[in-house]
Amino acid sequence: MGLPDDAVRHEIDDGEHYVVGDAMDVLAEYRDEAAAVFLDDAWARPGRVQQGGLAYDLHPFDEDHVAEGDDVDGTLPTADVIDASRDALVDAGFDVETVDGYGPEDDRTVFVAVAPG
């Protein structure tokens, strides 16, 4: 399959590397191969969409926690990204993610760290 054209592979040393790109495409390429996944997913924080000149689509966390607004793409819930992250990991791999939340009483960043288990 291979990495998508817009993904960037960065060599660290001794054959180790990390990849920056579309999460779902990159995670699919590394199914059962990644020692760790570090992901920053802005799932539903409308106040941040245009910060720093960046524009991106928001998406719901899951079917019970929706995101609303003009910039929402409901086709990819964050829960699916977390599942894909877990699928990319080797046994005993680590999944570390930040998830920006937004709701009537919620404007915070949640750090999700899933230890092997």
C-alpha positions in Angstrom: 0.0 0.0 0.0 2.6 2.6 1.0 2.4 5.9 2.7 0.3 8.7 1.0 2.3 11.3 -1.0 1.6 14.0 1.6 3.0 12.0 4.5 6.5 12.8 5.7 8.8 10.2 7.2 11.5 11.5 9.6 14.5 9.3 10.3 15.7 9.4 14.0 18.6 7.0 14.2 19.4 3.3 14.1 16.5 2.6 11.7 13.9 4.3 13.9 11.6 6.9 12.4 8.3 8.7 12.8 5.7 9.7 10.3 3.6 12.9 10.0 0.5 12.7 7.9 -3.2 11.9 7.7 -3.7 9.7 10.8 -6.0 7.1 9.2 -3.8 6.6 6.2 -0.5 6.4 8.2 -2.0 4.2 10.9 -3.3 1.7 8.3 0.2 1.5 6.8 1.7 0.5 10.2 -1.0 -2.0 11.4 0.6 -4.2 14.1 4.0 -2.5 13.6 4.1 0.7 15.6 5.9 0.7 19.0 4.1 4.0 19.9 1.4 6.3 18.5 1.4 10.0 19.4 -1.6 11.8 18.1 -3.0 15.3 18.5 -6.7 15.2 17.4 -8.7 18.4 17.5 -12.1 16.7 17.5 -14.6 19.3 18.6 -13.1 22.7 19.6 -14.6 25.2 17.3 -12.8 28.1 18.9 -9.5 26.7 17.7 -10.3 26.1 14.1 -8.7 29.2 12.7 -6.0 29.8 15.4 -2.6 30.4 14.0 -3.9 30.5 10.5 -4.7 26.7 10.5 -8.0 25.5 9.1 -9.2 21.9 9.7 -12.5 20.1 9.9 -13.9 19.1 13.3 -15.5 15.8 14.0 -17.5 14.2 16.7 -15.9 12.1 19.4 -18.4 9.3 18.9 -22.1 8.9 18.1 -23.0 10.0 21.7 -20.8 13.1 21.7 -21.4 15.1 18.6 -19.8 18.2 17.2 -21.8 20.9 15.6 -21.0 23.8 13.3 -20.1 24.6 9.7 -16.6 23.0 10.0 -17.8 19.6 11.2 -17.2 16.5 9.2 -19.3 13.7 10.8 -17.7 10.9 8.8 -14.8 10.2 11.1 -15.4 10.1 14.8 -12.4 10.4 17.1 -13.3 7.0 18.6 -12.5 5.5 15.2 -9.1 7.2 15.1 -8.3 5.8 18.6 -9.3 2.3 17.4 -7.0 2.7 14.4 -4.2 3.8 16.7 -4.6 0.7 18.8 -4.7 -1.5 15.7 -1.4 0.0 14.5 0.4 -0.9 17.7 2.6 -4.0 18.4 1.9 -5.9 21.6 3.0 -3.8 24.5 2.9 -0.6 22.3 1.8 2.8 23.7 -0.9 5.0 22.4 -0.6 8.6 23.6 -3.2 11.2 22.3 -4.4 14.6 23.1 -8.0 15.3 22.4 -9.4 18.8 22.5 -12.9 18.8 23.9 -15.6 21.5 23.6 -19.1 21.6 25.0 -21.4 23.9 27.1 -19.2 23.4 30.2 -16.1 22.0 28.6 -13.2 23.7 27.0 -10.2 21.6 27.9 -7.6 19.3 26.5 -7.8 15.7 27.5 -4.7 13.5 27.4 -5.4 9.9 26.6 -2.6 7.5 27.4 -3.4 3.9 26.8 -0.8 1.5 28.3 -0.4 -2.0 27.0 -2.8 -4.5 28.5 
